[in-house]
Amino acid sequence: MHAAIDTSGPVRYPDPAVIALDPRFEKLVLPLAAVERLATGCRWAEGPVWFGDGRYLLWSDVPNDRIMRWDEVSGQTHVWRHAAQHANGNTRDRQGRLITCEHLGRRVTRTEHDGRITVLADRYRGKRLNSPNDVVVKSDGSIWFTDPPFGIIGYYQGEKAEQELPAGVYRICPDTGAVELMCDTVNGPNGLAFSPDEKQLYVIESRARPRNVLVFDVADDGRGLGAPRVLFDAGEGTPDGFRVDVEGNLWCGWGMGTPELDGVRVFSPLGELLGRIALPERCANLCFGGKHRNRLFMASCTSIYSLFVNTQGATAP
């Protein structure tokens, strides 16, 4: 892994890789900030999650079966966890513990503060989950995750196995730990995120053609979902993971097809395309971090990139 920021080329302000397609995007970005490459050497980087208390970023290198760590102070990168069960999506719970989706274990786990690993979900009604993909935690402590079969269709990001359940979106109850199926009609559920007020849940439908970003109304008690609506379709692009800022804009990892599609695309809460961040690789997933949650970390195929922005990542109320 490279240990520090890539400085192989000149930096220009404003960065031509940050492209406004709507005047509203100009308010979300900074003219004196540029895309930086922080680390490289992965096979498929996924699931970035920021630990502000330690000033470091973790992410999954799925085919290499490891979780990586980048330190903000030193700029150093190293392997944080070997034999990581082909981990994919990561987040933190309300107590700051790491929550991880694992392809190989076909489960969602929690890493305790002392390093022990607790299994939170690996079955639904006696049947094994497929390969949990992405995960978010709601303000009530419930854990929501998607469970497509991507990690069991071959031996690159997991191990080939029989699919026992339809692809679904699940909720883990914070009080009982019960695993609850919220929806099994999404064709290839992938990234997911709540709106800042948690009244809506966004889910990427990655096996539809064209691929869609769906939006569900969340029941007042937080335990049910309304019928899905298409917020927008991705056309020729492939959205994967995404996060929401404090204004409700969706920052989506993007790519596939042509170099012009690779990077991040930003949409308004109404699904209007506002702008994009061009990267030399497809972006799989991203998160906000840094002291003020104003640094965008982008997991993109082999590398981790970052960009300081003029907004902040949403936090649960």
Buried (B, 14 or more C-beta within 10 A) or exposed (E): BBEBEBEEEEEEEBBEBBBBEBEBBBEBBBEEBBBBBBBBBBBBBBBBBBBBEEBBBBBBBBBBBBBBBBBBEEEBBEEBBEEBBBBBBBBBBBEEBBBBBBBBBBBBBBBEEEEEBEEBBBBBEEEBBBBBBBBBBBEBBBBBBBBBBBBBBEEBBBBEBEBBBEBBBBBBBBEEEEBBBBBBEBBBBBBBBBBBEBEBBBBBBBBBEEBBBBBBBBEEEBEBBEEBEEBBBBEEBBBBBBBBBBBBBBBBBBBBEEEEBBBBBBBBBEBBBBBBBBBBBBBBBBBBBBEEBBBBBBBBBBBBBBBBBEBBBBEBE
